[in-house]
Amino acid sequence: GASVPDEMDEDTFMKLAAERFASLKNEDGKVKKSALTLPSGAGCDNIILLSDSYKVSHWKQYPPNTTLVYSYFESRGGKYDEVCFFGLQYLLKKYLTGVVVTKEKIDQAEKLYEAHFMGQQFYREGWEYILNEKGGVLPVKICAVPEGTVVAAKTPLMTVENTDPKCFWLTNFLETLLVQVWAPMTVATHSREQKKVIQAYLEATADDAAMAGLGFKLHDFGFRGVSSVETAGINGAGHLVNFIGTDTVAAMNVAIEYYGAPCGPNPTPDVFPPFLCPGYSIPASEHSTITSWTKDGELDALRNMLEQYPVGIVACVSDSFDVFKACSEMWGTELKELILSRPAGSPLVVRPDSGDPATTALKCLEILGEKIGCEMNSKGYKILHPNVRMIWGDGIDYESLQDILSTITGAGWSSDNTAFGSGGGLLQKLNRDTQKCAFKCSMAVVDGEEREVFKDPITDPGKKSKKGRLSIHQEEGGWVTKMGPDADVKTSAIVPVFEDGALLVDHMWSDVTGRAAVASPSPYVIPAAPAAAAAAEEA
C-alpha cells in the first residue's frame, strides 16, 4: 500500500511481514504456501480488471428491473466463408473457472478504478454480492459449439447469460475477455484454409502416398513474430489444430495443459511416431550458425550440417550469400554424394528464404533437380530425389503460398517437393476484423418479460445483429440459425460448457483436431492457368 516504503530496514520488513501473516492465517494459525507469492489479485489474474474501462459503468445503464442479459458471439463474415471455432476452453480454464473473485481483488480494482475515473464508478456492491452470496464464482452460463467445429460465417458460436438476476450486468462485462477467442479461432481458420490449398495441390500433383506428410507441409515459425508469449501459445495452438509442424514451443504447452494433448513415448510399440506430441520439429540451422563460418567457410558449414545430423530430416538455410550457388555448386556438386548416401527417410531440406518467393523457389527446384536428380511421379509431375526437399519460410501467407504452388506446379513440379514455414503471416497478421468477430446482446428480461434486443444501423447493414435466444442446427443445406420463438436450444449445436464457475465440458485435443479435419478431396479449387482459362472461355 501507499504506507509501505520502497526501501526499509530489517525491523520494518519483519514487522510488516508479521502483520501480513496475521491477516492471512487460518483458525489453526497457519498460512498457505501461496502467501509467499504475489497477492492473488496482482497482475492480470484479477477478473475485475480484465474488461474495457467503460464496462465498469454499464451496471447503471440497463433498464430498471433488468434481471437477465443474453448475448452471443459470431463471425459476421470476413476473409473466409467458414470458421473453425477454437480457444474458448483456454480462456475458461485460465481466467473463469473456480473462485475468481476475492476481497483482495475487489480492493485492488476499487483503488485502480477510483483513480482511473477520477471518482467512483466501480460497482463494489455487485462484486461483493458475487463474493459473499456466490462464493466468488461467476454466476454465468456459457454455451458454445464444440471446439474444432467448422461452421459457416454469420453463425452464432457462443452464447452467454447470467444465472443470478442481480448479476445481469456481468454478461457483457465479460465480453472483453471472451471476445479474445477471435485470435486462436481466426488462426485456426486461417491455417485450415491454407491446408485446403496445400491438400488440393498434393491431390493434383503428388503420389497418393504423399498425403501422409500433409500435416508437416505448413510449419509454424511465428513465436518471435507475435506480440506476447500468451499470443504465441493460444494462436500457435490454433495452427496445431490443423498441422503438426511447429517451432512455437508455447503452442504445444497450451495444447498439452489446456486440451490434454499427449506428450511422451508412444504407448503402442513399433508404431510411428515413437513419441506422441501435439507438434514436431527437426534440427535446422539459422543464419548465425552458417555465417559464423564466414563466407569462405560456407561450404564447410553446410557439410557440417550433414555430418552432425547423419540420420533423420535436417533443414539448412542456403541463402546466406548466393542461394543459387549453394544449390548448384555446394549441395548439387561438392556435397552431392553426402546427400545421396543418407539413409531413407533422412532428406536434406534446403531453405532458400530470399528473393521473390515463387520465381526463386522454382529456380532452386530446377537447379536441385538438374544437379541431384529428379523423376516423374504417377501424376506426371517432377519430384526431386527422395534425399532432398525444399522449404520456403519467408513471407508466407494465404496469398503467397498459392502463388508459389501455382508457379512450381505450372512448371511441371509436384507440390510435394516443398513445404512452407510461416511466422507473422500465420499467427500475427490478423485482427478481429479478419472474420468480423462481434459479441452482441440479443435478449434481455426486463420487468419479468423477455424482450428481443438488436442493432440495425442504417449506415452499415452488415452490422445488423440477431434477435432473441439463438440455436444453430446443421441441416442438409448447411448451418441454420433459429432465433427467438423458433430457437430450439435442446437440439442446438451450441451446448453448455461453463456454468457458475464450473467447466462442464473438457474437450480433448484429438477430438478438436478431428472435428477440424479437411474433407477429401479438398474443397479448394485450383485456379486454371491464364492460358488454359482463356482457352476454356473461348471454347
C-alpha positions in Angstrom: 0.0 0.0 0.0 0.9 3.7 0.0 2.2 3.5 3.6 4.8 0.9 2.7 8.2 2.5 1.8 10.1 1.5 -1.3 13.0 0.6 0.9 13.1 -0.5 4.6 15.4 -1.9 7.2 15.1 -5.4 8.6 13.0 -4.5 11.6 10.4 -2.7 9.4 10.3 -5.6 6.9 9.7 -8.1 9.7 7.0 -6.0 11.3 5.1 -5.8 8.0 5.6 -9.5 7.4 4.2 -10.3 10.8 1.1 -8.1 10.0 0.7 -9.9 6.7 0.9 -13.3 8.4 -1.7 -12.2 11.0 -4.1 -11.1 8.2 -3.8 -14.4 6.3 -3.6 -17.1 9.0 -6.4 -19.6 9.4 -8.0 -20.9 12.5 -5.0 -23.2 13.1 -2.7 -20.2 13.0 -1.2 -21.3 9.6 -1.0 -19.7 6.2 -0.9 -21.4 2.8 2.2 -21.6 0.6 0.6 -19.2 -1.8 1.1 -16.4 0.7 4.8 -16.5 -0.2 3.9 -15.3 -3.7 2.4 -12.1 -5.0 -1.2 -11.5 -3.9 -3.7 -13.3 -5.9 -5.2 -10.0 -7.1 -1.9 -8.9 -8.7 -1.3 -8.5 -12.4 -3.7 -9.9 -15.0 -5.2 -12.6 -12.8 -7.9 -10.2 -11.5 -11.1 -10.9 -13.5 -12.4 -7.5 -12.3 -9.6 -5.8 -14.2 -10.0 -7.8 -17.4 -12.5 -5.6 -19.2 -12.8 -2.4 -21.1 -13.0 0.7 -18.8 -16.4 1.8 -20.0 -17.9 -1.5 -19.0 -17.3 -0.7 -15.3 -20.0 2.0 -15.7 -22.6 -0.1 -17.5 -24.3 -1.6 -14.4 -26.2 1.7 -14.1 -27.2 1.9 -17.8 -29.6 -1.1 -18.3 -33.4 -0.5 -18.0 -34.8 -0.6 -14.4 -35.7 -4.1 -13.3 -33.4 -5.9 -15.7 -32.8 -9.4 -14.5 -31.2 -11.2 -17.4 -28.9 -10.2 -20.3 -28.3 -12.8 -23.0 -25.5 -12.2 -25.6 -23.9 -14.1 -28.4 -20.6 -14.2 -30.3 -20.2 -14.8 -34.0 -18.1 -14.1 -37.1 -20.2 -11.7 -39.2 -18.3 -12.7 -42.4 -14.8 -11.7 -43.3 -12.0 -13.2 -45.4 -13.2 -16.8 -45.2 -16.7 -18.2 -45.7 -16.4 -20.6 -42.8 -14.7 -20.5 -39.4 -13.1 -23.2 -37.2 -14.0 -22.4 -33.6 -11.1 -22.8 -31.1 -9.7 -21.3 -28.0 -12.6 -20.8 -25.6 -11.6 -23.6 -23.3 -8.2 -22.0 -22.7 -9.9 -18.7 -21.6 -12.4 -20.6 -19.4 -9.8 -22.7 -17.6 -7.3 -19.9 -17.2 -9.5 -17.0 -16.2 -13.0 -18.0 -15.3 -13.1 -21.4 -13.6 -13.4 -21.7 -9.9 -13.2 -18.9 -7.3 -12.0 -15.9 -9.2 -13.5 -13.0 -7.0 -11.8 -12.3 -3.7 -11.9 -9.3 -1.3 -8.3 -8.6 -2.2 -9.2 -8.4 -5.9 -12.2 -6.2 -5.2 -10.0 -3.8 -3.1 -7.4 -3.7 -5.9 -10.0 -3.0 -8.5 -11.7 -0.3 -6.5 -8.4 1.6 -5.9 -7.4 1.4 -9.6 -10.8 2.4 -11.0 -11.2 5.3 -8.5 -8.0 6.8 -9.8 -8.8 5.9 -13.4 -12.2 7.5 -13.4 -11.2 10.3 -11.0 -14.1 9.3 -8.9 -16.3 6.3 -8.0 -17.8 4.4 -10.9 -16.9 0.9 -9.6 -19.8 -1.4 -8.7 -18.3 -2.7 -5.5 -21.6 -3.9 -4.2 -22.1 -6.1 -7.2 -18.7 -7.8 -6.9 -19.2 -8.2 -3.1 -22.5 -9.9 -3.9 -20.7 -12.4 -6.1 -18.1 -12.9 -3.3 -20.5 -13.2 -0.4 -23.5 -14.9 -2.0 -21.8 -16.9 -4.8 -18.6 -17.8 -3.0 -16.5 -15.9 -5.5 -17.5 -17.9 -8.6 -19.1 -16.2 -11.6 -22.9 -16.7 -12.0 -22.9 -17.0 -15.7 -23.8 -19.8 -18.2 -21.7 -20.1 -21.4 -22.8 -22.3 -24.3 -20.7 -22.9 -27.4 -20.2 -25.1 -30.3 -17.6 -28.0 -29.7 -14.1 -26.7 -30.3 -12.7 -27.6 -33.7 -16.2 -27.4 -35.2 -16.3 -25.7 -38.6 -19.4 -23.6 -39.3 -20.4 -21.0 -41.9 -19.7 -17.4 -41.1 -22.6 -15.5 -39.6 -23.4 -18.5 -37.4 -23.5 -17.9 -33.6 -20.6 -19.7 -31.9 -21.2 -18.9 -28.3 -23.9 -17.5 -26.0 -23.5 -16.0 -22.5 -26.2 -15.2 -19.9 -26.2 -14.5 -16.2 -27.6 -17.1 -13.8 -28.4 -14.8 -11.0 -30.9 -11.9 -11.6 -28.8 -9.5 -9.6 -25.8 -10.1 -11.9 -27.4 -9.1 -15.2 -24.5 -6.6 -15.7 -21.9 -9.4 -15.6 -22.8 -10.9 -19.0 -21.4 -8.1 -21.1 -18.7 -7.2 -18.6 -17.1 -10.5 -19.7 -17.3 -9.6 -23.4 -13.8 -8.1 -23.5 -12.1 -11.3 -22.3 -14.4 -13.8 -24.1 -14.1 -12.0 -27.5 -10.4 -12.6 -27.4 -11.3 -16.1 -28.6 -11.3 -14.3 -32.0 -7.5 -14.7 -32.2 -7.0 -18.5 -31.8 -10.2 -19.1 -33.8 -9.0 -16.9 -36.7 -5.6 -18.5 -36.7 -7.2 -22.0 -36.7 -9.4 -20.8 -39.6 -6.6 -19.2 -41.5 -4.3 -22.2 -41.1 -7.2 -24.6 -42.1 -7.8 -22.6 -45.3 -4.1 -22.9 -46.2 -4.4 -26.6 -45.5 -7.2 -26.8 -48.1 -4.9 -25.2 -50.7 -1.9 -27.5 -49.9 -4.1 -30.6 -49.8 -5.6 -29.7 -53.2 -2.3 -29.3 -54.8 -1.0 -32.6 -53.4 -4.1 -34.4 -54.6 -3.5 -33.0 -58.1 0.3 -33.2 -58.4 1.7 -35.8 -55.9 1.6 -39.5 -55.5 -1.1 -40.7 -53.1 1.4 -41.7 -50.5 2.5 -38.1 -50.2 -0.8 -37.3 -48.4 0.7 -38.9 -45.3 3.0 -35.8 -45.0 0.3 -33.2 -45.3 0.5 -32.4 -41.6 4.1 -31.2 -41.9 3.6 -29.0 -45.0 3.0 -25.7 -43.1 5.4 -25.2 -40.2 4.8 -22.5 -37.6 7.8 -20.1 -37.4 5.8 -17.4 -35.6 6.9 -17.4 -31.9 9.2 -14.3 -32.4 6.7 -12.6 -34.7 3.8 -12.2 -32.2 3.1 -9.7 -29.5 3.4 -11.9 -26.4 4.1 -15.4 -25.1 0.4 -15.9 -24.5 -0.3 -14.9 -28.1 2.2 -17.4 -29.3 0.6 -20.1 -27.1 -3.0 -19.7 -28.0 -2.6 -18.7 -31.6 0.1 -21.3 -32.2 -2.2 -23.9 -30.8 -4.8 -22.7 -33.3 -2.4 -23.7 -36.0 -1.7 -27.1 -34.4 -5.4 -27.9 -34.8 -4.6 -28.4 -38.5 -0.9 -29.2 -38.8 1.7 -30.9 -36.6 4.8 -29.0 -37.6 5.8 -26.1 -35.3 8.7 -24.3 -33.7 6.5 -22.4 -31.4 7.0 -24.3 -28.1 4.4 -22.2 -26.2 1.7 -23.6 -28.6 2.4 -27.2 -27.5 2.2 -26.1 -23.9 -1.3 -24.8 -24.4 -2.4 -27.9 -26.3 -1.0 -30.2 -23.5 -2.1 -28.2 -20.4 -5.5 -26.9 -21.6 -6.6 -29.6 -24.0 -5.0 -32.8 -22.7 -2.8 -33.4 -25.8 -0.5 -36.4 -25.3 3.3 -35.8 -24.8 5.7 -38.7 -24.3 6.6 -42.1 -25.7 4.0 -43.8 -27.9 2.3 -46.4 -25.7 1.8 -48.6 -28.7 5.2 -50.2 -29.5 6.6 -50.3 -33.0 4.1 -47.8 -34.3 5.1 -44.5 -35.8 5.7 -42.0 -34.4 7.7 -43.3 -31.5 6.8 -40.2 -29.5 3.4 -38.5 -29.2 3.3 -34.7 -29.1 0.9 -32.1 -30.5 3.7 -30.7 -32.6 7.0 -31.8 -34.1 10.2 -30.2 -35.4 13.6 -31.2 -36.7 17.2 -29.9 -36.4 17.6 -26.8 -38.5 20.2 -24.1 -39.0 19.8 -20.4 -38.7 21.9 -17.8 -40.4 24.2 -17.2 -37.4 25.2 -20.9 -37.4 26.1 -20.7 -41.0 27.6 -17.2 -41.4 29.8 -17.6 -38.3 31.8 -19.9 -40.5 32.4 -16.8 -42.8 31.5 -16.5 -46.4 34.6 -18.5 -47.5 33.6 -21.2 -45.0 30.0 -21.6 -46.1 30.7 -25.0 -47.8 32.2 -26.3 -44.5 29.2 -25.0 -42.7 26.8 -26.9 -45.0 28.9 -30.0 -44.8 28.8 -29.8 -41.0 25.0 -29.9 -41.0 25.0 -33.2 -43.0 27.7 -34.7 -40.7 26.2 -33.5 -37.4 22.8 -35.0 -38.4 23.6 -38.1 -40.5 20.2 -39.7 -39.8 16.8 -38.0 -39.8 15.5 -34.9 -41.6 17.7 -31.8 -41.4 17.0 -28.3 -42.7 19.5 -25.7 -43.7 19.2 -22.1 -44.7 21.0 -21.7 -48.0 20.6 -18.0 -48.9 23.3 -16.5 -46.6 25.2 -15.3 -49.7 24.2 -16.8 -53.0 21.4 -19.3 -52.9 21.8 -20.4 -56.5 25.5 -21.1 -56.0 24.7 -23.0 -52.8 22.2 -25.2 -54.6 24.4 -25.8 -57.7 28.0 -25.9 -56.5 27.7 -26.8 -52.9 24.6 -29.0 -52.4 24.5 -30.1 -56.0 28.2 -30.8 -56.6 30.6 -30.8 -53.6 28.1 -32.3 -51.1 26.0 -34.4 -53.6 27.4 -37.7 -52.6 26.9 -37.0 -48.9 23.3 -36.2 -49.6 22.7 -39.3 -51.8 24.3 -41.5 -49.2 21.9 -40.5 -46.4 19.6 -43.3 -45.3 16.0 -43.5 -46.4 13.7 -41.0 -44.6 16.6 -38.6 -43.9 16.4 -35.9 -46.5 18.2 -32.6 -46.6 15.7 -29.8 -46.7 17.1 -26.8 -48.5 15.7 -23.5 -47.3 16.0 -20.6 -49.8 14.5 -17.6 -48.0 15.4 -14.5 -50.0 14.1 -13.0 -53.2 10.8 -13.3 -54.9 9.2 -16.4 -53.4 7.7 -18.0 -56.5 10.5 -17.4 -59.0 13.3 -18.1 -56.6 11.6 -21.4 -55.4 11.2 -22.5 -58.9 14.8 -21.8 -59.9 16.1 -23.6 -56.9 14.0 -26.7 -57.7 15.3 -26.6 -61.3 18.9 -26.5 -60.1 18.5 -29.2 -57.5 16.7 -31.4 -60.0 19.4 -31.0 -62.6 22.3 -31.5 -60.1 21.0 -34.1 -57.7 18.3 -35.7 -59.7 14.5 -36.0 -60.2 11.9 -38.3 -61.8 8.3 -38.2 -62.9 5.7 -39.3 -60.4 2.4 -41.1 -61.1 0.6 -37.8 -61.8 3.2 -36.7 -64.4 4.9 -34.2 -62.3 8.7 -33.9 -61.5 9.7 -34.9 -58.0 13.2 -34.5 -56.6 15.4 -37.4 -55.4 13.9 -38.5 -52.1 17.0 -37.3 -50.2 16.4 -33.7 -50.9 13.4 -31.4 -50.5 12.8 -27.7 -50.0 11.0 -25.4 -47.5 10.2 -21.8 -48.1 9.9 -19.9 -44.9 9.8 -16.2 -45.7 6.8 -14.0 -46.4 4.4 -16.9 -46.4 0.7 -16.2 -46.1 -2.5 -17.4 -47.8 -1.8 -15.5 -51.0 1.9 -16.1 -51.4 1.5 -19.8 -50.7 -0.9 -20.1 -53.6 1.4 -18.1 -55.8 4.4 -20.4 -55.1 2.3 -23.6 -55.6 0.8 -22.2 -58.8 4.2 -21.3 -60.2 6.1 -24.5 -59.4 3.2 -26.9 -60.5 2.7 -24.8 -63.6 6.3 -25.5 -64.5 5.7 -29.2 -64.0 7.0 -29.7 -60.4 5.0 -31.6 -57.9 3.9 -29.6 -54.8 5.3 -32.5 -52.7 8.8 -31.1 -53.4 8.3 -28.2 -50.9 6.9 -27.4 -47.5 6.3 -23.9 -46.1 7.2 -22.1 -42.9 5.1 -19.1 -41.8 5.5 -16.7 -38.9 3.8 -13.4 -38.7 1.6 -14.2 -41.7 0.3 -17.2 -39.8 -0.1 -16.0 -36.2 0.0 -12.2 -36.2 -1.0 -10.6 -39.4 -4.7 -11.0 -38.5 -7.1 -9.0 -36.4 -10.7 -9.1 -35.1 -12.0 -7.8 -38.3 -10.4 -10.5 -40.4 -13.5 -12.5 -39.7 -15.6 -9.6 -38.4 -16.0 -11.1 -34.9 -18.6 -9.5 -32.7 -20.4 -10.0 -29.3 -23.9 -8.7 -29.2 -26.8 -8.7 -26.8 -29.9 -10.4 -28.4 -32.3 -10.8 -25.5 -33.0 -9.3 -22.1 -35.5 -9.9 -19.3 -37.0 -6.6 -18.0 -39.9 -6.5 -15.6 -40.1 -10.2 -15.8 -40.7 -10.3 -19.6 -38.3 -11.4 -22.4 -37.6 -8.7 -25.0 -35.7 -9.1 -28.2 -32.6 -6.9 -28.3 -30.8 -6.0 -31.6 -29.0 -3.3 -33.5 -29.7 -2.3 -37.1 -27.6 0.7 -38.2 -28.8 2.4 -41.3 -25.2 3.2 -42.3 -24.0 -0.4 -42.2 -26.5 -3.2 -42.7 -23.7 -5.7 -42.2 -23.7 -4.9 -38.5 -27.4 -5.9 -38.1 -27.5 -8.2 -35.1 -29.6 -11.2 -34.3 -32.7 -11.2 -32.0 -33.8 -13.4 -29.1 -32.5 -16.7 -27.9 -30.5 -18.5 -30.5 -29.9 -22.1 -31.6 -27.9 -23.4 -34.6 -28.5 -26.6 -36.5 -26.6 -28.5 -39.2 -29.1 -29.3 -41.9 -28.8 -30.8 -45.4 -28.3 -27.3 -46.9 -25.8 -26.2 -44.3 -25.9 -24.4 -41.0 -29.2 -22.8 -40.0 -29.6 -20.2 -37.2 -33.0 -20.2 -35.4 -34.0 -17.1 -33.4 -36.4 -16.1 -30.8 -39.5 -18.3 -30.6 -38.1 -20.5 -33.3 -34.9 -21.3 -31.4 -34.6 -24.9 -30.2 -31.9 -25.0 -27.6 -32.4 -28.7 -26.8 -31.2 -29.8 -30.3 -28.8 -26.9 -30.9 -25.2 -27.5 -31.7 -24.4 -24.8 -29.1 -24.2 -26.7 -25.9 -23.4 -25.7 -22.2 -19.7 -25.6 -21.5 -19.5 -23.5 -18.3 -21.9 -22.6 -15.5 -21.4 -20.9 -12.2 -17.7 -21.3 -12.1 -17.6 -24.9 -13.3 -16.3 -26.2 -16.6 -19.0 -28.6 -17.9 -17.1 -29.9 -21.0 -13.4 -30.7 -21.3 -12.6 -31.0 -24.9 -9.7 -33.4 -25.6 -7.1 -32.5 -28.2 -7.8 -35.4 -30.5 -11.5 -34.5 -30.6 -10.7 -30.9 -31.5 -8.3 -31.8 -34.4 -10.7 -34.5 -35.6 -13.6 -32.0 -35.9 -11.4 -29.6 -37.9 -10.2 -32.2 -40.4 -10.5 -31.1 -44.1 -12.6 -33.4 -46.3 -11.0 -35.3 -49.2 -10.9 -34.2 -51.9 -10.2 -30.7 -50.8 -12.9 -28.2 -51.4 -10.3 -25.7 -52.7 -10.4 -25.3 -56.4 -7.0 -24.8 -58.1 -7.3 -21.8 -60.4 -6.7 -22.5 -64.1 -3.5 -21.1 -65.6 -4.2 -17.9 -67.6 -3.7 -19.6 -70.9 -5.9 -22.5 -70.0 -8.6 -20.2 -68.7 -8.6 -18.2 -71.9 -8.8 -21.3 -74.0 -11.7 -22.6 -71.9 -13.5 -19.3 -72.2 -13.1 -19.3 -76.0 -14.5 -22.9 -76.1 
